[in-house]
């Protein structure tokens, strides 16, 4: 809510789509594949910017703040590996936020794909040498498994190279504009999650007939422990405005801009010398039979819906293809009820299911314990 204050200072996509394409969801029928394959990516991966499959539901809705600055993508058979899936959600902010989020959406997965393939040839690399950021990347060096280590370091490096490429881009002004990114890479029972900013990944797991939400990422806000100390150490300022006392922002040391409500982001180069970084938090989760699905969403959803509510909404839909849209619809309704005087934020959701059929799909609603919801 309120990602960036002002600061004074329609590209073509692969596959022939314009940057102003309509992001939506096929809500006419349940289908294993609704045909929304947008392009073929690196190593033959199938790229989707909208639509649904039997394992994926995607939906984005523009808020009341102007251009939809959110973006999303799903890559199937990622890196040329059958069954490997990459999902990403991106939330732009600032005057050129929509351009930044779309550019990251179209560039980061391909860069990561190349790095993952190359890592098998180069072998293990040192994340600290790639970055020079010490231990800012969470859980990258804790794995003794060389494959997991390779994935994690490749993700860290891809984020660094993505930010460098964005800074060098001549037609996108990212000095006071940027984007969050939350990504999930699924390879068999392995789930790698990478996060920059305040978009979120949420896992739904089941114990008996009870569904439990597990937040896989930390919302990286300026007041978060560790983030605040880094920003202050680098000379940046953290504070809230009088009319938004609960929203802490990052400010330049001698200017009241850009007022960024997150501590990590792609772009926003006016703050990169003052504690803002694009280094991702990287996490690993080994999937079990109890895990049902993962939800990626921008803060337009999380600002108004609790984790438990999102799990309940996704579980309650009769058609998987409608899951993401239902979450967005509930979020828009919650915005109107909780913040009637505020402009509704852009809302974007990607749901990735892990199974062909939900184990409790045939259970009567009263048989499923959703706690206090």
C-alpha positions in Angstrom: 0.0 0.0 0.0 1.7 3.2 -1.2 4.8 1.8 -2.7 6.5 5.0 -3.8 5.9 8.7 -3.5 6.8 11.1 -6.4 10.3 12.1 -7.2 11.3 14.8 -9.7 13.7 13.7 -12.1 4.8 0.1 -24.9 7.8 -1.9 -25.7 7.4 -5.0 -27.9 7.5 -8.4 -26.2 8.8 -11.7 -27.5 6.3 -13.5 -29.5 4.9 -10.3 -31.1 2.7 -9.0 -28.3 2.6 -5.4 -27.4 3.6 -4.2 -24.0 0.0 -3.0 -23.5 -1.4 -6.5 -23.8 -4.5 -7.4 -21.8 -3.8 -9.5 -18.8 -6.8 -11.7 -18.0 -8.2 -15.1 -17.3 -10.2 -17.5 -19.5 -13.3 -17.8 -17.3 -15.5 -19.6 -19.7 -14.5 -23.2 -19.0 -12.2 -25.4 -17.0 -9.4 -26.6 -19.4 -6.2 -28.5 -19.1 -4.6 -25.9 -21.3 -6.5 -22.8 -22.5 -4.1 -22.1 -25.3 -2.6 -19.0 -23.8 1.0 -19.9 -24.8 2.6 -16.5 -25.5 6.0 -17.4 -26.8 8.8 -19.9 -26.8 11.7 -19.0 -24.4 15.2 -20.1 -23.9 15.7 -23.9 -24.4 12.2 -24.3 -25.7 10.3 -23.2 -22.5 6.7 -22.2 -23.0 6.0 -18.7 -21.7 2.6 -17.6 -20.4 1.6 -14.1 -19.5 -2.0 -14.9 -18.8 -4.5 -17.8 -18.7 -4.5 -21.2 -17.0 -3.5 -24.8 -17.3 -4.4 -27.8 -15.1 -1.6 -26.7 -12.7 -1.6 -22.9 -13.0 -4.1 -20.0 -12.6 -3.1 -16.4 -13.4 -5.0 -13.2 -13.1 -4.2 -9.4 -12.8 -6.5 -6.5 -12.4 -5.7 -2.8 -12.7 -6.4 -0.7 -9.7 -7.5 2.9 -9.5 -4.1 4.5 -9.7 -3.7 4.5 -13.5 -1.7 2.0 -15.6 -1.4 -1.5 -14.2 2.1 -1.7 -13.0 1.9 -5.3 -12.0 3.3 -8.1 -14.2 3.4 -11.9 -14.1 4.8 -14.8 -16.0 4.9 -18.6 -16.0 7.6 -20.6 -17.8 6.9 -24.3 -18.4 9.7 -26.8 -19.1 12.0 -24.1 -17.7 15.6 -24.5 -18.9 14.6 -27.2 -21.3 13.8 -29.5 -18.4 10.4 -31.3 -18.7 8.1 -30.6 -15.8 10.2 -27.7 -14.3 8.1 -24.6 -13.8 9.1 -21.0 -13.1 6.5 -18.5 -11.8 7.1 -14.8 -11.2 5.1 -11.9 -10.0 6.4 -8.3 -10.3 5.0 -5.1 -8.8 6.2 -1.9 -10.4 6.3 1.6 -8.8 7.2 5.1 -9.7 6.6 7.0 -13.0 8.0 4.1 -15.1 7.1 1.3 -12.8 5.0 -0.5 -15.5 8.0 -0.5 -17.8 10.4 -1.8 -15.2 8.1 -4.7 -14.0 7.5 -5.8 -17.6 11.1 -5.6 -18.5 12.1 -7.7 -15.5 9.3 -10.1 -16.3 10.6 -10.6 -19.9 14.3 -10.7 -19.0 14.9 -12.3 -15.6 13.6 -15.8 -16.4 15.7 -16.1 -19.5 18.8 -14.9 -17.7 18.2 -17.3 -14.9 17.6 -20.1 -17.4 21.0 -19.5 -19.1 22.8 -19.3 -15.8 21.3 -22.5 -14.5 22.4 -24.3 -17.6 25.8 -22.8 -17.5 26.3 -23.7 -13.8 26.4 -27.4 -14.7 29.5 -26.7 -16.8 31.2 -24.2 -14.5 30.5 -26.1 -11.3 30.1 -24.4 -7.9 30.6 -20.7 -7.7 31.0 -18.4 -4.8 27.9 -16.2 -4.2 29.9 -13.8 -2.1 32.4 -13.3 -5.0 29.5 -12.8 -7.4 27.9 -10.2 -5.2 30.4 -8.8 -2.8 27.5 -8.4 -0.4 28.5 -10.8 2.4 25.6 -12.6 3.9 22.8 -10.5 2.4 21.6 -13.5 0.4 19.7 -15.6 2.9 20.3 -19.4 3.0 22.5 -19.5 -0.1 25.6 -21.0 1.5 23.9 -23.4 3.9 23.3 -26.2 1.5 25.8 -29.1 1.1 23.8 -30.3 -2.0 25.8 -29.1 -5.0 22.6 -29.0 -7.2 20.7 -26.8 -4.7 23.7 -24.7 -4.2 24.0 -24.2 -7.9 20.4 -23.2 -8.2 20.6 -20.7 -5.3 23.8 -19.0 -6.5 22.5 -18.8 -10.1 19.3 -17.1 -8.8 21.4 -14.6 -6.8 23.6 -13.9 -9.8 20.7 -13.5 -12.1 19.2 -10.8 -9.9 22.4 -8.9 -9.8 22.8 -9.0 -13.6 19.1 -8.1 -14.1 19.6 -4.9 -12.0 22.8 -4.0 -13.9 21.0 -4.5 -17.2 18.1 -2.4 -16.1 20.4 0.4 -15.1 22.0 0.4 -18.5 18.7 0.4 -20.4 18.4 3.6 -22.3 14.7 3.7 -22.8 13.5 3.0 -19.3 14.1 5.6 -16.6 14.6 3.6 -13.5 16.2 6.3 -11.4 13.0 6.8 -9.3 11.1 3.8 -10.6 11.5 0.1 -9.8 9.8 -3.3 -9.2 9.5 -6.0 -6.7 9.9 -9.7 -7.7 8.8 -12.9 -6.1 9.7 -16.0 -8.0 9.2 -19.7 -7.5 11.2 -22.5 -9.3 9.7 -26.0 -9.0 11.8 -29.0 -10.0 10.2 -32.2 -8.9 9.9 -32.1 -5.1 12.2 -29.1 -4.9 10.9 -25.6 -4.5 13.3 -22.6 -4.7 11.8 -19.2 -3.7 13.5 -15.8 -4.4 12.1 -12.5 -3.1 12.9 -8.8 -3.5 10.5 -6.4 -2.1 7.1 -6.9 -0.5 5.3 -9.3 -2.9 4.8 -12.6 -1.2 4.8 -16.4 -1.7 2.4 -18.5 0.4 2.3 -22.3 0.6 -0.9 -24.2 1.4 -0.2 -27.5 3.2 -2.6 -30.0 4.7 -2.6 -32.0 7.9 -5.6 -34.4 7.9 -8.6 -32.2 7.0 -7.0 -29.0 8.1 -5.4 -26.5 5.7 -2.5 -24.4 6.9 -0.9 -21.4 5.2 2.9 -21.2 5.4 4.4 -17.9 4.4 7.5 -18.7 2.4 8.9 -15.2 2.1 9.5 -12.2 4.4 8.0 -8.9 3.3 11.1 -6.8 3.0 10.0 -3.4 4.4 12.3 -0.5 5.6 11.4 -1.2 9.3 12.2 -4.9 9.1 15.0 -6.0 11.4 18.3 -5.9 9.5 16.9 -3.9 6.6 16.6 -0.8 8.8 20.1 -1.1 10.1 21.5 -1.5 6.6 19.7 1.6 5.3 20.8 3.7 8.2 24.4 2.4 7.9 24.4 3.5 4.2 23.1 7.0 5.0 19.5 6.6 4.0 16.5 7.7 6.1 13.5 5.6 7.2 10.3 7.3 8.3 6.6 7.6 7.8 4.5 10.5 6.6 2.0 12.1 8.9 -1.1 10.9 7.0 0.3 7.4 6.7 1.9 6.8 10.2 2.0 3.0 9.7 3.8 3.0 6.3 7.5 3.3 6.7 9.5 4.5 3.7 13.1 4.9 2.5 14.2 8.4 1.7 17.3 10.0 0.3 19.4 11.6 3.1 18.8 15.2 1.9 15.6 15.0 -0.2 12.0 14.0 0.6 12.0 11.4 -2.2 11.4 8.8 -3.4 9.6 7.5 -0.3 9.9 3.9 -1.2 7.8 1.5 1.0 10.2 -1.4 0.6 13.8 -2.1 1.3 14.8 -4.1 -1.7 13.8 -3.6 -5.4 15.0 -3.7 -8.9 15.7 -0.2 -10.2 15.2 2.9 -7.9 18.9 3.7 -8.5 18.5 7.0 -6.6 18.5 4.9 -3.5 21.1 2.2 -4.3 23.8 4.2 -2.5 21.7 4.6 0.5 20.8 1.0 1.5 18.3 -0.2 -1.1 19.5 -3.4 -2.7 18.3 -5.9 -5.3 19.8 -8.9 -3.6 17.2 -11.6 -3.1 16.3 -13.6 -0.1 16.5 -17.2 -1.4 14.7 -20.0 0.4 14.3 -23.8 -0.2 11.4 -26.0 0.6 11.1 -29.7 -0.1 7.6 -30.6 -1.1 5.7 -33.3 0.6 2.4 -35.1 -0.1 0.7 -32.6 2.3 1.6 -29.6 0.2 -1.2 -28.5 -2.1 -0.4 -25.3 -3.9 1.6 -22.0 -3.7 0.3 -18.5 -4.2 2.3 -15.6 -5.5 0.8 -12.2 -5.2 1.6 -8.5 -5.1 0.9 -6.3 -2.1 -2.4 -5.2 -3.5 -3.6 -8.6 -2.3 -1.7 -8.9 1.0 -2.5 -5.4 2.2 -6.2 -6.4 2.6 -6.3 -10.2 2.8 -4.8 -12.5 5.5 -2.8 -15.6 4.5 -5.6 -17.8 5.9 -8.2 -16.0 3.8 -6.2 -16.5 0.6 -5.8 -20.2 1.3 -9.5 -20.5 1.9 -10.4 -18.7 -1.3 -8.2 -20.8 -3.5 -9.4 -24.0 -1.9 -13.1 -23.0 -2.3 -13.1 -22.6 -6.1 -14.8 -25.2 -8.2 -12.6 -24.6 -11.2 -8.8 -24.2 -10.7 -8.6 -21.8 -13.6 -10.7 -19.4 -11.6 -8.6 -19.5 -8.4 -6.4 -16.4 -9.1 -9.4 -14.4 -10.3 -11.3 -15.2 -7.1 -8.5 -14.1 -4.9 -8.3 -10.8 -6.8 -12.0 -10.3 -6.7 -12.0 -10.8 -2.9 -9.1 -8.4 -2.6 -10.9 -5.7 -4.5 -13.9 -6.1 -2.3 -11.8 -5.9 0.8 -10.2 -2.7 -0.5 -13.6 -1.1 -0.8 -14.6 -2.2 2.6 -11.4 -1.5 4.6 -10.1 1.6 2.7 -13.1 3.3 1.0 -11.3 6.6 0.7 -8.2 5.0 -0.8 -7.4 4.2 -4.4 -7.5 0.4 -5.0 -4.0 -1.0 -5.7 -3.2 -3.2 -8.7 -3.8 -6.9 -7.7 -1.9 -9.8 -9.4 -2.0 -13.5 -8.4 -0.4 -16.7 -9.7 -1.5 -20.0 -8.2 0.7 -23.1 -8.9 -0.9 -26.4 -7.9 1.3 -29.4 -7.1 -1.1 -32.2 -7.9 -3.5 -33.2 -10.7 -6.4 -33.4 -8.3 -6.8 -32.0 -4.8 -7.0 -34.8 -2.3 -10.0 -33.2 -0.6 -11.8 -32.1 -3.8 -14.7 -34.6 -3.2 -15.1 -33.8 0.5 -18.1 -31.9 1.6 -17.4 -28.4 2.8 -18.3 -29.2 6.4 -15.7 -32.0 6.4 -12.8 -29.5 5.8 -11.6 -27.7 8.9 -10.5 -24.2 8.0 -10.0 -23.1 11.6 -11.7 -19.8 12.5 -12.3 -18.7 8.9 
